Amino acid sequence: MLAFYGISPKIKFNMKKNNFFGMGFGLMIPVTTGIIPFGAVVGTLCSEAKFSFTQTMGMNFFVYAGAAQLAAIDLMTKNAIVWVVIATGLVINLRFLLYSAAMAPYLKNSGFLVKFISAHLLTDQSYAIMSANQDKLPTNKDAVQFNIGAAACMILVWQLSVLAGYTFGNFAPPSWSLDFGVPISFVALVLPTLKNKSYIVVAVFSAIISILLYSVPMRLGLILTAGLSILLAIYLTRKTAP
C-alpha cells in the first residue's frame, strides 16, 4: 500500500541532482487519487446549489479548503447568515494553526511571497507528505521547494476535480465508496512516520480519542484530539533531569 501511494522509507535524495519541487509534486500524485472524488462532490454540490461557474471556481481558489467548502455550501443553501458561514469555516480550519506552527521553522528565512503562497496552499495532504519526508530534506530551502511542489500538485488536481464535478456531476457512483480514498491516503502517509514506540502510542491514542470525540459539536473534536495528542507526545518525549 505504501508503495502505491508513493511513500517509501527507502527513498534516497541526491542533493546535487534532485529537483525537490519535482519530488514533492511527484510524491503527491498518488495521494491525490483519494481527492478526485471529493472534489467532484464539491463541484456537484455547487452546481446543484445553482452557483455560477465564477462563484464556484472563485470559492474553490480563494477558500481552498474542502471540508470548509462543503459546510459553507450547505449553510448557504439553507440561507444562513454570512457570519455563521464564515465562523463555521474558521472553526473547521483551526487545525491549520498546528500545521502552520510546524511549517514555520522551514519558512523563517523565506520572503513574504513564498510565505504567502505556502500558507495559502497548505493542506492536510501537502503537510502529511512534507512531514513524512522531512528527514530527507537537507536544508530549509529544499524543504520549501519540496512543500511547494507537493502543494502545487494538490491544488491542480483539486481545481480540476471540482471543475469536472461542476461540469459533469459526481461521475463516481456512490456504490464505489471512493470517499474512503481520503482517510486511506492519510493512513499510508502516517505509517512510515511511526518509527518508535512513542510515535505508535501517540498514533493509537489519537485514533481512539478522535472516535470518542467525533460527535463534539462544530467539529471541535479534531482540535481537542490534536491538543491532547500533543500533550501526550510532550509527556512521552520529555527529558528527565540528570
N, C-alpha and C positions, 0 to 999 in steps of 0.2 A: 504493500500500500504506500509506503514512504517513497519508494522509487517512482510510483505512479504520479505522486504529487510533486515530484522533482526535488524532494528533500533527501539528502544523504549525508550522514556524518562523515563520509569518506571524501567529500568534496575538497580538493586542494586548490588553493589560489596561487597563481603565479603573478607576483606583484608587478613584474615588468611587462608581461604580455596581456594580462587580462583586462577587459573593459568592465569595470564594476557596474556601470549603468546597464550595460548589456546583460550582465549576470543577474542583476536584480530583476530586470524585465523578463529574462528567460525563466527564472525560478518562479515567477508569479504566474506564468501562463497556465500550468496545470491546476493551480489553486482556483483560477477564475472559472473553471468548469462548474463549480458549485454556485457561482454568482449569476451565471447567464439566466437560469430560470427565475431567480429572484428579481433581476432587472426586468425580465419580461412581465412579471406580475405587476411591478410598479407601473410600467408603461401601459399595461392593460387597464389598470385602475384609473389612471389619468384619463385615458380615452373614454372609459365608461362614465367618469365624472364630468365629461364634457369640457375638459381643459383644452385650450388651444395648443397647437404644436409649440408655439413660442413659450407659453406658460409652462408646458411640460418640460421642455429642454432647459428653460431658464432655471426652473426649480431644481432640475437634475444636476445642473452645473454649479449653481451658487450654494445650494443646500448640501448636496452631495453626501447624503447620509441615509442609507437605505431604510433602516428601521424608523428613523425620524420622519422620513418622507411618507412611509406608509401610514404612520399615525397622523401626520398632518393632512394627508389626503382624506382619511376617514373623518377627521374632525371638520374639515372644510365642507364635505358633502353633507354634514349634519348641521351646517350653518353655525358652527361655534365661533365665538368672538375671536378676533385676531390674537389677543394677548394669551388666550388659552392655548391656541395653536403654537405660538412661539414658546411659551413656558413648557409645554409638553415636549417639544423638540429639544429644548435645553436640558431637561431632566434626563431624557433618553440618552443624550450625548455626553453626560457628565463623565463617563468612562474615559473620554479623550483627555481629561485633565491628567489622568495617570499615564497615558501613553505619551503625552507631551513632556511630562516630567522625566520620563525615561529617555526621550529623544534629545532633550535639551543639551546634555554634555557633548553630543556629536555636532551640534549646530552652534556652539558658543562662539566659534571664530568665523562663522559664515556671515555673509552680507544680509541686509534686510530682505532683499528679493528672494534669496534662497530660503530664508526662514519662513517667509510668507507662503511661498509655493509648497514647502514641506508641510506647513501647518494645514493648508487647505486640502492637500492631497492625502493627509493622514487617514488611514482606515484601519479597521481591525486586521484585515488581511495583510496590508503592507507592513504594519507593525509586527505581526506574527512572523513574517518572512525575515524581517530585519532582526528580530530577537533570536530566531533560530540560527542565524548565520553570523551574528555579531563577532564571535570569536575568530572568524576567518577574514575579518576586515582589518588590514594593518593600521590604517590611520583614520582619523575623523573625516578627512576629505573623501577617502574611499568609501566610508560608511554612508556619507551624504549622497554620493553618486549612486551607490547601490540602492539606497532607500528611494531616491527619486526615480530610478529605473523601474523598481517594483511598483511604485505609486503610479507611474505613467501607464504601465500595462493595465493596472487595475481600473483607472478612470476611463481608459479607452474601451475596455470590454464592457464596463458598466454603462457608458453612454450608448454604445451600440446595442446593448441588450434592452435598455429602456426604449430606445428608438424602435427596435423590432417589435417589442410588446405593444407600443402605442400604434404602430402601423398595421401589424398583423394579428394582434390579440395574443393571449397566452398560448403560444404554439406548443407548449409541453403538456400533454394530457395529465390530469390530476392523478390518474392511476399509476403514473411513473414515479410519483413521490420524489421528484428531483429536489424538493426543498431540503431533503436530508443531505444533499451535497455540501451545504454550507457548514453545518456542525462537523461533518466527517472531514472536511478540509482542515478545520481547526484541530481536530484530533491528530491528523497526520503532521501538522506543524508542531504541536506540543510534544509529542512522543520523543523526538530526538533531543529535546532540551532536558529531559528527566535523567540527569547524569549522576545523581547520588540519592541517598535515602531521604535527605531533607526535601529535595525537589519533589520526590514522589509523594511524600507525606502532605506537602502543601497542595499538590495537584488533586489528590484524593479528597482532602479536606474541602477544597474549593468546589469540587463536583458535588459533594454531599450537601454543603451549605447552600449552594445555588439552587438545588432541588427543594430544600426546605423553605427557602425564601422566595420561591418562584411566584407565589401569589401576593407578594407585597405590592401595594398599590403604586402606580406611576412608575413601574419598572425599577423601583429603587433597590430591589433585591440584588441586582447585579452590582451596584455600587457598594452595598453593605457586604456582599460576598468578597469583593475586591479588597475592601478595607480590612476585614477580618483575616483574610489570607495574607495580606501584607504584614499584619501584626504577628501572625504565626510564623511567617518567614523570618522576621526580625528576631523573634524569640529563639528559633531553631539555629540561627546563624550567629547569635550573639557571641562575643569573645569574652571568655572568663578571665578574670584578673589573675595575674601570675602570683 
